[in-house]
Amino acid sequence: MIESRQSPALRRAKFLAACIVGALLLGGALVLVARVFQARALAASTELHARQYVATTRPAASPYGRPLTLPGTLLGVFESTVYARSNGYVVRWLKDIGASVKKGDLLAEISAPEIDQELSQAEAARVQAAASAELARSTADRWQLLRKKDAVTQQDLDERLSTFNQAKANLEAADANVGRLRKLQEFNHVLAPYDGVVTQRNIDVGDLVNAGNGGQGQALFSIAQVDPLRLYVYVPQAYADQIKIGAQVTVTLAERAREEYRGSVARTARAIDTLTRTMQVEIRVPNPKGALLSGAYVQVTLPIDVNAQALTVPTNVLLFRPEGTRVAAVDARGRVRLKPVKLGVDFGTTVEVLSGLEASDRIIVNPADSLADGDIVTLARSGE
């Protein structure tokens, strides 16, 4: 009877134990399966993030006959800073900024009482020297008459003649000093050195100015001759031999794109700058109506045909490395090849490539500085 009573309890215990063991085995299997899926997802995510996605583009051919356009700044053919030549106070000024002036026009007046006093003193000394010279002359004349009568010795006559010569030298020195001070007094009138326009006025009535161009704030005026204007451009070495003296050029302003102004090549440096590999060219631009302003930023179109065989690429594909300029090209297998290139004219957003690239090359846009030769990349999109 006891065994029959324990048998159902034992069976229930075994059943519960089997259920627990099954649940544990099932839970362990689920954990293993979850870990496998997580490992696979982690590996896929790691592989995905390890890829370098790049955008690419292809070089474009330069349009045939495209003229060479370079930036420049307009300057007056003459630009001068006018300084004072005498010490004193500004009494008045007659020309302000923007005023047109002719050569010799009065710009300002300076009061220099020290020079006036020195001139008065020098004139008085000159009168004294003239009186002494006249007395010495009359004395020498009388002694010459006396010598003819043998009333005085030759030595006495020589002494009187020497005194007369000294008096004449003193008079000449006094005349020179008076002339010098009168010239200095003329400098109290500040005059325009040539026809032009006043671009700066740095003085006002009552200002104390010093002679010469030394010292801070001593510049009185700035003047520029604005017809014609001049500007300098720097032509790349590849096109330097095409620049001819007298060649006509076109000048444009960004704010007045529809207006064109004509100029001509006045001279060239006839040498290549070893640092920039460019040649300096001076251009003269007539400006009879004053439509162009000195200091304006302009674009100059030169009569040069850019090489039709050259390629152009965006400037954001260039890599500047210590060994030289490079571009990153991608082959069919997605492998990076860093190619050295020789650059030509910089057009702003694009630059000319004279050698090192083929038209079929696929090049990376905005390449990372860490990009190395042989890296594997994935193409995200193409700008071809």
KEKE-3310 file (N, C-alpha, C; in steps of 0.2 Angstrom, whole numbers, plus 5000, padded with zeros to 4 digits):
npx = (5004:5010:5020:5012:5006:5017:5021:5014:5018:5031:5032:5027:5037:5048:5043:5042:5056:5061:5055:5061:5074:5073:5068:5079:5089:5083:5083:5097:5100:5093:5101:5113:5110:5106:5118:5126:5119:5121:5135:5136:5130:5137:5150:5146:5142:5154:5162:5155:5157:5170:5172:5178:5169:5168:5166:5167:5174:5177:5190:5188:5189:5198:5189:5191:5201:5198:5200:5213:5210:5213:5215:5217:5222:5217:5227:5233:5242:5252:5256:5256:5263:5261:5272:5277:5288:5293:5294:5280:5263:5247:5239:5228:5219:5215:5211:5201:5197:5194:5195:5199:5215:5227:5244:5254:5244:5238:5238:5238:5242:5256:5261:5276:5285:5298:5306:5303:5308:5322:5324:5323:5334:5344:5343:5346:5359:5365:5364:5373:5385:5385:5388:5400:5407:5406:5413:5426:5429:5430:5440:5451:5451:5456:5469:5475:5476:5485:5496:5500:5506:5516:5515:5512:5516:5518:5514:5505:5495:5491:5486:5474:5467:5465:5457:5446:5442:5438:5427:5419:5416:5410:5398:5393:5391:5381:5371:5368:5363:5351:5344:5342:5334:5323:5318:5315:5305:5295:5291:5281:5270:5260:5261:5252:5260:5257:5245:5230:5220:5215:5217:5218:5217:5226:5227:5222:5216:5228:5235:5251:5265:5280:5295:5300:5299:5299:5294:5278:5262:5265:5262:5254:5245:5238:5240:5234:5236:5223:5220:5229:5225:5234:5238:5243:5246:5249:5256:5255:5270:5268:5261:5268:5276:5267:5263:5262:5270:5259:5248:5230:5218:5205:5195:5185:5173:5166:5155:5149:5146:5142:5148:5163:5180:5194:5211:5229:5244:5258:5271:5282:5289:5299:5305:5304:5297:5305:5299:5285:5283:5278:5276:5277:5266:5262:5248:5240:5226:5215:5206:5196:5184:5183:5177:5182:5189:5203:5212:5202:5196:5198:5195:5205:5206:5216:5224:5225:5226:5220:5228:5221:5222:5224:5217:5204:5201:5191:5195:5195:5199:5212:5227:5239:5255:5271:5279:5274:5261:5246:5233:5220:5216:5204:5205:5197:5195:5193:5204:5215:5225:5238:5242:5255:5253:5255:5251:5242:5234:5225:5208:5199:5187:5190:5205:5218:5226:5241:5248:5249:5236:5223:5209:5200:5201:5195:5193:5195:5184:5186:5196:5202:5215:5222:5222:5230:5241:5235:5225:5208:5193:5175:5164:5153:5144:5144:5151:5152)
npy = (4994:5006:5008:5009:5021:5030:5030:5038:5051:5050:5049:5061:5070:5066:5070:5084:5086:5083:5092:5104:5101:5101:5114:5121:5116:5121:5135:5137:5133:5143:5154:5152:5152:5166:5172:5168:5175:5188:5189:5187:5199:5209:5207:5210:5223:5229:5226:5234:5247:5248:5250:5262:5275:5283:5298:5300:5308:5313:5319:5334:5340:5354:5368:5372:5386:5394:5409:5416:5421:5431:5437:5455:5471:5487:5502:5518:5526:5534:5536:5545:5550:5565:5575:5587:5600:5609:5615:5618:5625:5620:5632:5632:5621:5617:5607:5593:5575:5566:5577:5584:5588:5599:5600:5609:5615:5623:5615:5615:5627:5632:5638:5645:5652:5652:5650:5662:5671:5668:5670:5684:5688:5683:5691:5703:5701:5699:5712:5718:5711:5715:5729:5729:5723:5733:5743:5737:5736:5749:5754:5745:5750:5763:5761:5754:5765:5773:5764:5765:5777:5775:5777:5768:5751:5736:5725:5731:5734:5721:5716:5724:5720:5707:5708:5713:5703:5693:5699:5699:5685:5683:5690:5683:5671:5675:5678:5666:5659:5667:5664:5650:5650:5657:5647:5637:5644:5645:5632:5632:5632:5619:5610:5602:5588:5583:5581:5574:5565:5568:5556:5554:5564:5570:5579:5594:5610:5619:5608:5602:5600:5591:5593:5584:5566:5558:5551:5548:5550:5561:5563:5572:5573:5561:5557:5552:5548:5545:5542:5536:5520:5508:5490:5475:5458:5441:5430:5412:5402:5393:5400:5412:5415:5419:5432:5448:5464:5478:5470:5468:5468:5463:5470:5467:5470:5462:5467:5474:5466:5466:5476:5481:5485:5491:5488:5488:5478:5485:5482:5469:5458:5450:5439:5424:5422:5413:5408:5408:5404:5412:5426:5443:5455:5471:5481:5494:5504:5514:5528:5539:5544:5542:5531:5519:5514:5518:5505:5495:5478:5468:5457:5451:5448:5439:5438:5424:5407:5394:5378:5366:5352:5350:5345:5348:5349:5348:5359:5353:5340:5339:5333:5339:5335:5331:5327:5332:5338:5328:5317:5306:5292:5279:5262:5249:5238:5245:5250:5262:5274:5285:5298:5308:5325:5338:5355:5368:5383:5391:5391:5395:5388:5377:5368:5368:5353:5349:5337:5320:5314:5305:5306:5296:5292:5289:5299:5304:5314:5326:5319:5310:5316:5305:5296:5283:5276:5261:5258:5251:5256:5260:5264:5277:5286:5294:5308:5309)
npz = (5000:5003:4994:4982:4985:4985:4972:4962:4967:4965:4951:4948:4953:4945:4933:4934:4936:4924:4916:4921:4917:4903:4901:4905:4895:4884:4886:4886:4873:4866:4870:4865:4851:4850:4853:4842:4832:4836:4835:4821:4817:4823:4816:4803:4805:4808:4797:4788:4793:4792:4779:4766:4760:4745:4734:4717:4702:4685:4675:4665:4648:4643:4636:4619:4613:4624:4633:4643:4659:4672:4689:4695:4702:4700:4699:4701:4688:4692:4709:4723:4739:4748:4757:4770:4768:4777:4794:4804:4807:4800:4790:4782:4771:4754:4746:4745:4748:4733:4725:4710:4703:4696:4690:4701:4707:4722:4737:4751:4765:4775:4790:4795:4806:4811:4800:4793:4802:4801:4788:4788:4796:4788:4777:4782:4786:4774:4769:4777:4773:4759:4761:4767:4757:4747:4753:4754:4741:4736:4743:4739:4726:4727:4733:4723:4714:4721:4721:4708:4708:4716:4729:4739:4745:4736:4744:4753:4744:4739:4751:4753:4741:4744:4755:4749:4741:4750:4756:4745:4744:4756:4753:4743:4750:4759:4750:4745:4756:4759:4747:4749:4761:4756:4747:4756:4762:4751:4752:4761:4754:4749:4735:4721:4713:4701:4688:4694:4706:4722:4734:4748:4763:4776:4786:4796:4799:4809:4813:4818:4808:4802:4794:4779:4776:4787:4803:4812:4805:4797:4783:4771:4760:4749:4732:4716:4699:4688:4675:4662:4670:4679:4680:4687:4682:4684:4674:4671:4668:4658:4648:4646:4635:4626:4628:4621:4619:4618:4615:4615:4629:4639:4652:4666:4679:4693:4699:4688:4677:4663:4657:4648:4648:4639:4637:4636:4634:4642:4647:4651:4663:4658:4663:4674:4689:4701:4713:4711:4698:4688:4677:4678:4672:4666:4663:4654:4656:4648:4655:4653:4657:4670:4675:4680:4696:4706:4714:4713:4712:4698:4684:4671:4654:4644:4628:4625:4621:4630:4632:4622:4624:4637:4653:4665:4682:4697:4711:4723:4723:4724:4732:4743:4746:4754:4745:4733:4722:4722:4715:4719:4711:4707:4703:4693:4702:4714:4720:4727:4718:4720:4710:4703:4698:4686:4687:4679:4674:4687:4688:4698:4704:4697:4691:4680:4673:4667:4665:4670:4672:4664:4653:4656:4669:4685:4698:4716:4725:4737:4745:4759:4771:4776:4766:4757:4746:4737:4746:4749:4742:4743:4731:4733:4726:4710:4701:4688)
capx = (5000:5014:5023:5007:5004:5022:5022:5011:5022:5038:5031:5026:5044:5052:5041:5045:5063:5062:5053:5066:5080:5071:5068:5086:5092:5080:5086:5104:5100:5091:5106:5118:5108:5106:5125:5128:5116:5124:5141:5136:5128:5143:5154:5143:5142:5161:5164:5151:5160:5177:5173:5178:5164:5171:5163:5172:5172:5181:5193:5185:5193:5197:5186:5196:5201:5196:5205:5215:5207:5217:5213:5221:5220:5219:5231:5235:5248:5256:5253:5261:5261:5264:5274:5279:5296:5295:5291:5275:5256:5243:5235:5222:5219:5211:5209:5199:5197:5190:5196:5204:5220:5232:5251:5256:5238:5239:5234:5238:5247:5259:5264:5283:5288:5305:5309:5302:5313:5329:5325:5324:5340:5349:5343:5350:5367:5367:5365:5380:5390:5386:5391:5407:5410:5407:5419:5432:5430:5432:5447:5455:5452:5460:5475:5477:5479:5491:5501:5503:5510:5522:5514:5511:5520:5514:5511:5499:5489:5488:5481:5468:5463:5463:5451:5440:5440:5435:5421:5414:5415:5405:5392:5390:5388:5375:5366:5366:5359:5345:5341:5340:5328:5317:5316:5311:5298:5291:5288:5275:5264:5261:5258:5251:5266:5255:5237:5227:5214:5217:5214:5218:5219:5228:5229:5217:5219:5231:5240:5259:5269:5287:5298:5302:5294:5300:5289:5271:5257:5267:5259:5248:5240:5239:5237:5234:5234:5219:5220:5226:5226:5238:5237:5248:5244:5255:5254:5259:5275:5266:5259:5272:5279:5262:5262:5266:5269:5254:5242:5224:5215:5198:5195:5179:5172:5161:5148:5147:5148:5140:5153:5170:5185:5199:5218:5234:5250:5263:5277:5282:5296:5304:5308:5300:5298:5306:5294:5278:5283:5274:5279:5273:5264:5259:5243:5238:5219:5212:5200:5195:5178:5184:5172:5186:5192:5209:5211:5196:5198:5195:5197:5208:5206:5222:5223:5229:5222:5222:5229:5215:5223:5224:5211:5203:5198:5189:5201:5194:5202:5220:5231:5246:5259:5277:5283:5271:5253:5244:5226:5218:5212:5202:5204:5191:5194:5192:5210:5217:5232:5240:5245:5257:5251:5257:5246:5242:5230:5220:5202:5195:5184:5194:5212:5221:5231:5245:5251:5248:5230:5220:5202:5196:5203:5190:5197:5191:5182:5187:5200:5205:5222:5225:5222:5236:5242:5234:5219:5202:5187:5169:5161:5146:5141:5148:5150:5154)
capy = (5000:5012:5009:5012:5028:5034:5029:5044:5057:5049:5050:5069:5073:5064:5074:5090:5087:5082:5099:5109:5100:5103:5121:5123:5115:5125:5141:5137:5133:5150:5159:5150:5155:5173:5174:5167:5180:5194:5189:5189:5206:5213:5206:5213:5230:5231:5227:5240:5253:5248:5252:5269:5277:5289:5300:5301:5312:5312:5325:5337:5343:5362:5371:5375:5393:5397:5414:5416:5426:5432:5443:5460:5476:5493:5506:5524:5526:5537:5537:5548:5553:5572:5577:5594:5601:5614:5614:5623:5624:5621:5637:5631:5616:5619:5601:5587:5569:5566:5583:5584:5594:5600:5600:5615:5618:5624:5610:5618:5632:5630:5644:5643:5658:5651:5651:5669:5675:5666:5674:5691:5688:5682:5697:5709:5699:5700:5719:5720:5709:5720:5735:5727:5722:5739:5747:5734:5737:5756:5754:5742:5754:5769:5758:5753:5772:5775:5760:5767:5783:5772:5779:5762:5746:5731:5721:5734:5733:5714:5715:5727:5716:5700:5710:5714:5696:5690:5702:5697:5678:5683:5692:5677:5666:5678:5678:5659:5658:5670:5660:5644:5651:5659:5641:5634:5648:5642:5625:5633:5631:5612:5610:5595:5586:5581:5580:5568:5565:5567:5550:5555:5570:5568:5585:5599:5617:5619:5603:5603:5595:5591:5593:5577:5561:5554:5552:5546:5555:5567:5563:5577:5571:5556:5559:5547:5549:5539:5541:5530:5516:5502:5484:5470:5451:5436:5425:5406:5401:5389:5405:5418:5417:5421:5439:5452:5471:5481:5466:5471:5464:5465:5471:5467:5470:5457:5471:5477:5460:5467:5481:5479:5490:5489:5490:5485:5476:5490:5479:5463:5457:5446:5434:5420:5422:5406:5405:5406:5401:5416:5432:5449:5459:5477:5483:5501:5504:5521:5529:5546:5547:5540:5525:5514:5517:5515:5500:5491:5472:5466:5451:5453:5442:5440:5435:5418:5401:5389:5372:5362:5345:5349:5343:5352:5345:5352:5360:5349:5333:5339:5331:5342:5330:5334:5325:5336:5338:5321:5316:5299:5289:5273:5258:5245:5234:5249:5251:5269:5275:5292:5300:5315:5329:5345:5360:5374:5389:5390:5395:5397:5381:5371:5370:5364:5348:5348:5330:5315:5311:5303:5308:5290:5291:5291:5302:5304:5320:5327:5314:5311:5316:5299:5291:5280:5272:5254:5258:5249:5260:5259:5270:5279:5289:5296:5314:5309)
capz = (5000:5004:4987:4978:4987:4983:4965:4959:4969:4962:4944:4947:4954:4939:4927:4935:4935:4917:4913:4922:4913:4897:4900:4905:4889:4879:4887:4884:4866:4864:4872:4860:4845:4850:4853:4835:4828:4838:4832:4814:4816:4824:4811:4797:4806:4808:4790:4785:4796:4790:4772:4765:4754:4742:4728:4711:4696:4679:4672:4659:4643:4642:4630:4614:4612:4630:4634:4650:4663:4678:4693:4696:4705:4697:4702:4697:4684:4697:4716:4728:4746:4748:4764:4771:4768:4782:4800:4805:4808:4794:4791:4778:4766:4749:4742:4749:4745:4727:4721:4704:4704:4691:4692:4703:4711:4729:4741:4758:4767:4782:4793:4798:4808:4812:4793:4792:4806:4799:4782:4789:4799:4783:4773:4786:4786:4767:4768:4780:4768:4753:4763:4768:4750:4743:4756:4752:4734:4735:4746:4734:4720:4729:4734:4716:4711:4725:4719:4702:4710:4720:4736:4744:4743:4733:4749:4755:4739:4740:4757:4752:4737:4748:4759:4744:4738:4756:4756:4739:4745:4761:4750:4739:4755:4761:4744:4745:4762:4758:4742:4753:4765:4752:4744:4761:4763:4746:4754:4765:4750:4747:4728:4718:4709:4694:4687:4697:4711:4729:4737:4755:4766:4783:4790:4797:4801:4816:4814:4817:4803:4802:4787:4777:4776:4793:4808:4811:4803:4793:4776:4771:4755:4744:4725:4711:4692:4687:4668:4662:4676:4677:4684:4686:4682:4684:4669:4672:4664:4651:4643:4646:4628:4621:4629:4617:4620:4614:4614:4618:4634:4641:4659:4668:4686:4695:4700:4682:4672:4657:4655:4647:4646:4635:4639:4632:4638:4642:4647:4655:4667:4654:4668:4677:4696:4703:4718:4709:4691:4684:4674:4679:4666:4667:4658:4655:4655:4648:4660:4652:4660:4677:4677:4684:4702:4708:4720:4712:4710:4692:4680:4665:4649:4640:4621:4625:4620:4634:4629:4621:4626:4644:4657:4671:4688:4703:4716:4729:4722:4725:4738:4744:4750:4754:4738:4727:4722:4720:4715:4721:4706:4709:4697:4693:4708:4720:4724:4726:4716:4720:4704:4703:4693:4685:4687:4675:4676:4692:4686:4704:4707:4694:4690:4674:4674:4661:4664:4675:4672:4658:4653:4658:4676:4690:4704:4722:4727:4744:4748:4766:4771:4778:4761:4755:4739:4738:4750:4745:4744:4740:4727:4735:4720:4704:4699:4681)
cpx = (5004:5018:5018:5005:5010:5023:5020:5016:5029:5037:5031:5033:5048:5050:5043:5052:5065:5060:5058:5072:5079:5071:5075:5090:5089:5083:5093:5105:5098:5097:5112:5116:5108:5113:5128:5125:5119:5131:5141:5134:5134:5148:5152:5144:5150:5164:5161:5155:5167:5178:5174:5174:5167:5166:5168:5169:5178:5184:5189:5190:5192:5194:5191:5195:5198:5201:5207:5213:5211:5215:5219:5218:5222:5222:5232:5241:5254:5252:5258:5258:5265:5266:5276:5286:5298:5291:5286:5268:5252:5238:5228:5224:5214:5208:5207:5199:5192:5191:5201:5208:5224:5239:5252:5250:5240:5235:5233:5243:5250:5262:5270:5286:5295:5309:5309:5307:5320:5330:5326:5331:5345:5349:5347:5358:5369:5368:5372:5385:5391:5389:5398:5411:5411:5413:5426:5434:5433:5439:5452:5457:5457:5468:5479:5480:5485:5497:5504:5507:5516:5521:5513:5515:5515:5510:5505:5493:5486:5484:5474:5464:5461:5457:5445:5437:5436:5428:5416:5412:5409:5398:5389:5387:5381:5369:5363:5361:5352:5341:5338:5334:5322:5314:5312:5305:5293:5288:5283:5269:5265:5257:5257:5257:5264:5247:5235:5221:5217:5213:5214:5220:5220:5229:5222:5220:5221:5235:5247:5262:5276:5290:5301:5297:5295:5295:5282:5267:5259:5265:5253:5243:5242:5236:5238:5232:5230:5217:5226:5228:5231:5236:5242:5245:5250:5253:5259:5265:5273:5264:5262:5274:5274:5260:5266:5265:5264:5248:5236:5221:5209:5198:5187:5178:5166:5154:5145:5149:5147:5144:5160:5174:5191:5206:5223:5240:5255:5270:5277:5289:5301:5308:5303:5302:5299:5302:5287:5277:5278:5278:5274:5272:5260:5254:5241:5230:5217:5206:5198:5189:5178:5179:5175:5189:5198:5208:5205:5199:5194:5198:5199:5208:5211:5221:5227:5224:5224:5223:5223:5216:5223:5217:5210:5199:5196:5195:5201:5196:5209:5222:5238:5250:5266:5281:5280:5264:5251:5236:5225:5214:5210:5202:5198:5190:5193:5198:5213:5224:5233:5244:5248:5255:5254:5252:5247:5239:5225:5214:5197:5192:5187:5201:5214:5226:5234:5247:5249:5241:5228:5212:5198:5197:5197:5194:5192:5190:5183:5191:5202:5212:5226:5225:5229:5236:5240:5228:5213:5197:5181:5166:5154:5142:5146:5146:5151:5149)
cpy = (5006:5013:5012:5019:5032:5034:5036:5050:5056:5051:5058:5072:5072:5069:5081:5091:5087:5089:5104:5108:5102:5110:5124:5122:5119:5132:5142:5137:5140:5155:5158:5153:5162:5175:5173:5173:5187:5195:5190:5196:5211:5213:5210:5221:5233:5231:5233:5247:5254:5250:5260:5271:5283:5291:5302:5306:5310:5319:5328:5340:5351:5364:5374:5382:5397:5402:5413:5422:5426:5438:5448:5466:5483:5498:5513:5524:5529:5538:5539:5550:5560:5573:5584:5594:5607:5613:5620:5621:5625:5627:5636:5625:5618:5613:5595:5581:5569:5572:5582:5590:5594:5601:5608:5618:5618:5619:5612:5623:5631:5637:5642:5649:5658:5653:5659:5673:5674:5670:5681:5692:5688:5688:5703:5707:5700:5708:5721:5717:5713:5726:5734:5726:5728:5743:5744:5735:5744:5757:5751:5747:5760:5767:5756:5760:5774:5771:5762:5774:5781:5775:5774:5756:5741:5726:5724:5733:5726:5713:5718:5723:5709:5702:5710:5707:5692:5693:5700:5690:5678:5685:5687:5672:5669:5677:5670:5657:5661:5666:5653:5645:5653:5652:5637:5638:5646:5636:5626:5632:5624:5612:5603:5594:5585:5581:5574:5569:5564:5561:5550:5562:5569:5573:5589:5605:5617:5613:5605:5598:5596:5591:5586:5572:5556:5556:5550:5551:5561:5568:5568:5575:5564:5557:5553:5549:5544:5539:5542:5526:5511:5496:5479:5463:5447:5430:5418:5405:5397:5394:5411:5420:5419:5429:5443:5459:5474:5477:5469:5466:5467:5465:5471:5467:5465:5461:5474:5472:5462:5473:5479:5485:5487:5492:5487:5483:5482:5487:5473:5462:5454:5442:5431:5420:5414:5403:5403:5404:5405:5422:5438:5453:5465:5479:5490:5501:5512:5522:5537:5549:5545:5535:5520:5518:5514:5511:5495:5484:5470:5460:5454:5447:5444:5436:5429:5412:5396:5382:5367:5355:5344:5347:5348:5348:5350:5353:5356:5341:5333:5337:5335:5338:5333:5332:5328:5335:5331:5322:5308:5296:5282:5268:5253:5240:5238:5251:5258:5269:5283:5294:5307:5319:5336:5350:5366:5380:5387:5395:5397:5390:5375:5373:5365:5359:5347:5341:5326:5312:5310:5305:5302:5289:5293:5293:5304:5312:5321:5321:5315:5312:5310:5294:5289:5276:5264:5253:5255:5253:5258:5265:5271:5282:5292:5303:5315:5312)
cpz = (5000:4997:4982:4979:4984:4975:4961:4960:4965:4954:4943:4948:4948:4933:4928:4934:4928:4913:4915:4918:4906:4896:4900:4898:4883:4879:4885:4876:4863:4865:4866:4853:4845:4850:4846:4831:4829:4835:4825:4813:4817:4819:4805:4798:4806:4801:4786:4787:4793:4783:4771:4758:4751:4736:4723:4706:4691:4677:4666:4655:4643:4636:4625:4613:4618:4632:4642:4654:4670:4682:4694:4700:4702:4701:4698:4694:4688:4704:4720:4734:4747:4756:4764:4770:4772:4788:4801:4806:4801:4795:4787:4773:4761:4745:4746:4745:4739:4723:4715:4704:4698:4694:4694:4707:4719:4733:4748:4759:4774:4784:4797:4800:4809:4805:4792:4795:4803:4792:4783:4792:4793:4778:4776:4785:4779:4766:4771:4775:4762:4755:4764:4761:4746:4746:4754:4745:4733:4738:4742:4728:4722:4730:4727:4713:4715:4723:4713:4703:4714:4727:4741:4741:4740:4738:4752:4750:4739:4745:4756:4746:4740:4752:4755:4742:4744:4757:4751:4741:4751:4758:4746:4744:4757:4756:4744:4751:4762:4753:4745:4757:4761:4749:4750:4762:4758:4748:4758:4761:4747:4740:4726:4713:4702:4694:4690:4701:4718:4732:4745:4757:4773:4787:4791:4799:4808:4817:4814:4813:4803:4795:4785:4777:4782:4799:4807:4809:4800:4786:4776:4766:4752:4737:4720:4704:4690:4679:4664:4669:4674:4682:4682:4687:4682:4680:4671:4666:4657:4646:4643:4639:4624:4622:4625:4619:4616:4613:4618:4623:4636:4649:4661:4676:4687:4696:4694:4676:4665:4653:4654:4645:4643:4638:4635:4636:4637:4642:4651:4658:4663:4658:4672:4685:4698:4709:4715:4702:4687:4682:4675:4673:4668:4661:4659:4652:4654:4652:4659:4656:4668:4679:4681:4690:4704:4714:4718:4710:4703:4689:4673:4660:4644:4633:4621:4625:4625:4631:4629:4624:4633:4647:4663:4676:4693:4708:4722:4728:4723:4732:4738:4749:4750:4748:4732:4727:4719:4719:4716:4715:4709:4703:4698:4699:4715:4724:4722:4723:4716:4715:4705:4697:4692:4683:4682:4678:4682:4690:4692:4707:4703:4692:4684:4676:4667:4660:4670:4676:4665:4659:4656:4665:4680:4696:4710:4723:4735:4747:4755:4766:4773:4772:4758:4749:4741:4743:4746:4747:4740:4737:4730:4730:4715:4702:4691:4676)
residu = (MET:ILE:GLU:SER:ARG:GLN:SER:PRO:ALA:LEU:ARG:ARG:ALA:LYS:PHE:LEU:ALA:ALA:CYS:ILE:VAL:GLY:ALA:LEU:LEU:LEU:GLY:GLY:ALA:LEU:VAL:LEU:VAL:ALA:ARG:VAL:PHE:GLN:ALA:ARG:ALA:LEU:ALA:ALA:SER:THR:GLU:LEU:HIS:ALA:ARG:GLN:TYR:VAL:ALA:THR:THR:ARG:PRO:ALA:ALA:SER:PRO:TYR:GLY:ARG:PRO:LEU:THR:LEU:PRO:GLY:THR:LEU:LEU:GLY:VAL:PHE:GLU:SER:THR:VAL:TYR:ALA:ARG:SER:ASN:GLY:TYR:VAL:VAL:ARG:TRP:LEU:LYS:ASP:ILE:GLY:ALA:SER:VAL:LYS:LYS:GLY:ASP:LEU:LEU:ALA:GLU:ILE:SER:ALA:PRO:GLU:ILE:ASP:GLN:GLU:LEU:SER:GLN:ALA:GLU:ALA:ALA:ARG:VAL:GLN:ALA:ALA:ALA:SER:ALA:GLU:LEU:ALA:ARG:SER:THR:ALA:ASP:ARG:TRP:GLN:LEU:LEU:ARG:LYS:LYS:ASP:ALA:VAL:THR:GLN:GLN:ASP:LEU:ASP:GLU:ARG:LEU:SER:THR:PHE:ASN:GLN:ALA:LYS:ALA:ASN:LEU:GLU:ALA:ALA:ASP:ALA:ASN:VAL:GLY:ARG:LEU:ARG:LYS:LEU:GLN:GLU:PHE:ASN:HIS:VAL:LEU:ALA:PRO:TYR:ASP:GLY:VAL:VAL:THR:GLN:ARG:ASN:ILE:ASP:VAL:GLY:ASP:LEU:VAL:ASN:ALA:GLY:ASN:GLY:GLY:GLN:GLY:GLN:ALA:LEU:PHE:SER:ILE:ALA:GLN:VAL:ASP:PRO:LEU:ARG:LEU:TYR:VAL:TYR:VAL:PRO:GLN:ALA:TYR:ALA:ASP:GLN:ILE:LYS:ILE:GLY:ALA:GLN:VAL:THR:VAL:THR:LEU:ALA:GLU:ARG:ALA:ARG:GLU:GLU:TYR:ARG:GLY:SER:VAL:ALA:ARG:THR:ALA:ARG:ALA:ILE:ASP:THR:LEU:THR:ARG:THR:MET:GLN:VAL:GLU:ILE:ARG:VAL:PRO:ASN:PRO:LYS:GLY:ALA:LEU:LEU:SER:GLY:ALA:TYR:VAL:GLN:VAL:THR:LEU:PRO:ILE:ASP:VAL:ASN:ALA:GLN:ALA:LEU:THR:VAL:PRO:THR:ASN:VAL:LEU:LEU:PHE:ARG:PRO:GLU:GLY:THR:ARG:VAL:ALA:ALA:VAL:ASP:ALA:ARG:GLY:ARG:VAL:ARG:LEU:LYS:PRO:VAL:LYS:LEU:GLY:VAL:ASP:PHE:GLY:THR:THR:VAL:GLU:VAL:LEU:SER:GLY:LEU:GLU:ALA:SER:ASP:ARG:ILE:ILE:VAL:ASN:PRO:ALA:ASP:SER:LEU:ALA:ASP:GLY:ASP:ILE:VAL:THR:LEU:ALA:ARG:SER:GLY:GLU)
# end
